[in-house]
Amino acid sequence: MIRRETLYFAKPGPDNTETCLQLLVKAREEGFKHFVVASTTGESGAKAARLLCHPETDLNLVVVGHSVGFRGPNVDEFLPEHFQEITRLGGKVFKGTILTHSLETSIAEMFKGSAPTLLIANTLRRLGHGLKVCCEIVMEAVDAGLIPEGEEVVAAAGSARGWDAVAILRSAASKRFLSLVVLEIWAKPRG
């Protein structure tokens, strides 16, 4: 039996980032090797890299940002200084399409309908926006070949800026979405 304490934050948002960072350190101390974290500008990702990445460890940190163009044509929200720091410390940065967004969102908006990935996204949001993002970024990292499939992965994400959710997932590629498993929830907003 595994006994864990789950943290429930009073409200979502960046005020919870430091607590989530400490949970990532705890996961590293427990021997987890694969970490995937969301970071729009790279700021939270750089904080994770400073805390987790050390030359003497085989820890695998993947920082997932928005795709270029997410906020508008040719807009890259990920700041170059954070990209450089993360990679210098041994982390990896992936900027790609959000699995439950982009193409189907564009079509749904144009034709005033819904699509399966939007249904999946809204279903996952019932657990909280950050946990939805944890699921997405783990699959994106697997799809990019940056995290192995079928491994236990620590994921951190948030509802807007910063983090307010930490979970352990068994990784899967998006092609095998139904094999993705949320094993543990370590933190999430209550509301």
C-alpha positions in Angstrom: 0.0 0.0 0.0 1.2 3.5 -0.8 0.0 6.3 1.5 0.3 9.8 0.1 -0.8 13.2 1.3 -2.6 15.3 -1.4 -2.5 19.0 -1.1 -5.6 21.0 -2.0 -4.9 24.6 -2.7 -7.7 27.1 -1.7 -7.5 28.7 -5.2 -5.7 28.1 -8.4 -2.8 30.2 -9.6 0.9 31.1 -9.3 0.9 31.5 -5.6 1.1 27.7 -5.5 4.2 27.3 -7.7 6.7 27.2 -4.8 4.8 24.4 -3.1 4.7 22.5 -6.3 8.4 23.0 -6.8 9.0 21.4 -3.4 6.8 18.4 -4.4 9.1 18.0 -7.5 12.1 17.9 -5.2 10.4 15.3 -3.0 9.6 13.2 -6.1 13.3 13.4 -7.1 14.3 12.3 -3.6 11.9 9.4 -3.9 13.8 8.3 -7.1 11.5 9.4 -9.9 13.6 10.0 -13.0 11.2 11.5 -15.5 9.7 15.0 -15.0 7.5 17.0 -17.5 6.5 20.5 -16.6 4.4 23.1 -18.4 5.9 26.6 -18.8 4.5 29.3 -21.1 7.4 31.7 -20.8 10.0 29.3 -19.4 10.1 30.9 -16.0 8.7 28.0 -14.0 10.6 25.6 -16.2 13.9 27.4 -15.4 13.0 27.2 -11.6 12.5 23.5 -12.0 15.8 23.1 -13.8 17.7 25.0 -11.1 16.2 22.7 -8.4 16.2 19.3 -10.2 19.0 19.2 -12.8 22.5 18.2 -11.5 25.3 16.7 -13.6 25.6 13.7 -11.2 22.0 12.6 -11.8 20.3 10.9 -14.7 17.1 12.9 -14.1 15.2 13.7 -17.3 13.4 17.1 -17.2 11.2 18.2 -20.1 9.8 21.7 -20.1 6.7 22.0 -22.5 5.8 25.4 -23.8 3.1 26.6 -26.2 3.6 26.2 -29.9 5.0 29.2 -31.7 1.9 31.1 -33.0 -0.4 30.0 -30.1 -1.0 33.6 -29.1 -0.8 35.0 -32.6 1.1 34.7 -35.9 4.9 34.1 -35.2 4.6 34.8 -31.5 6.9 32.7 -29.4 6.0 33.2 -25.7 9.0 31.2 -24.4 11.7 33.6 -23.5 15.2 32.9 -24.9 17.0 33.4 -21.6 14.8 30.7 -20.0 15.4 28.3 -22.9 19.1 28.8 -22.6 19.2 28.3 -18.9 17.0 25.1 -19.0 19.2 23.5 -21.7 22.4 24.6 -20.1 21.4 22.9 -16.9 20.6 19.7 -18.8 16.8 20.0 -19.3 15.0 19.8 -22.6 12.5 22.2 -24.0 9.6 21.2 -26.3 7.3 23.7 -27.9 4.5 22.0 -29.8 0.8 21.8 -30.6 -1.5 21.3 -27.6 -3.1 18.0 -28.2 -6.6 19.0 -27.3 -6.5 22.4 -29.0 -5.4 23.9 -32.3 -6.9 22.1 -35.4 -10.2 21.0 -33.8 -10.6 24.2 -31.9 -10.2 26.1 -35.1 -12.8 24.0 -36.9 -15.2 24.0 -34.0 -15.1 27.8 -33.8 -15.6 28.2 -37.5 -18.5 25.7 -37.8 -20.0 26.3 -34.3 -19.7 22.7 -33.2 -17.6 20.4 -31.1 -15.1 17.7 -31.7 -13.8 14.6 -29.8 -10.6 16.3 -28.5 -12.6 19.2 -27.2 -14.8 16.7 -25.3 -11.7 15.0 -23.9 -10.2 18.4 -22.8 -13.4 19.5 -21.1 -13.8 16.1 -19.4 -10.2 16.3 -18.1 -10.9 19.9 -16.9 -13.4 18.4 -14.4 -10.4 17.3 -12.4 -8.9 20.8 -12.8 -7.2 22.7 -15.6 -3.7 21.9 -14.3 -4.4 18.1 -14.3 -5.7 18.3 -17.8 -2.5 20.0 -18.8 -0.4 17.4 -17.0 -2.0 14.7 -19.1 -1.4 16.7 -22.3 2.2 17.5 -21.7 3.2 14.0 -20.8 1.7 12.7 -24.1 3.4 15.5 -26.0 6.7 14.7 -24.5 6.3 11.0 -25.3 5.2 11.9 -28.9 8.4 14.0 -29.3 10.6 11.1 -28.0 11.7 13.0 -24.9 10.0 10.7 -22.4 9.8 6.9 -22.7 6.3 5.4 -23.0 5.0 3.2 -20.1 7.1 5.0 -17.4 6.1 6.7 -14.2 6.4 10.5 -14.9 6.0 13.4 -12.5 4.1 16.2 -14.1 3.4 19.8 -13.0 1.2 22.4 -14.6 -1.2 25.2 -13.7 -4.4 26.9 -14.4 -2.9 30.1 -15.8 0.6 31.3 -14.8 2.7 29.2 -12.5 1.8 25.8 -11.2 -1.0 24.5 -9.0 -1.1 20.8 -9.9 1.4 17.9 -9.5 0.6 14.3 -10.5 2.3 11.0 -11.3 1.2 9.5 -14.6 2.1 6.4 -16.5 3.2 7.8 -19.8 1.6 7.0 -23.2 1.8 8.4 -26.7 -1.2 10.4 -27.8 -1.9 7.6 -30.3 -2.5 5.4 -27.2 -4.3 8.0 -25.2 -6.5 5.4 -23.4 -3.3 3.8 -22.0 -2.4 7.1 -20.2 -3.0 6.6 -16.4 -3.1 9.2 -13.7 -1.5 7.2 -10.9 -1.4 9.8 -8.1 -2.5 13.3 -7.6 -0.1 15.2 -5.2 -1.6 18.6 -5.5 -4.5 20.5 -7.1 -6.7 23.5 -6.5 -9.9 22.7 -4.7 -11.9 25.3 -6.6 
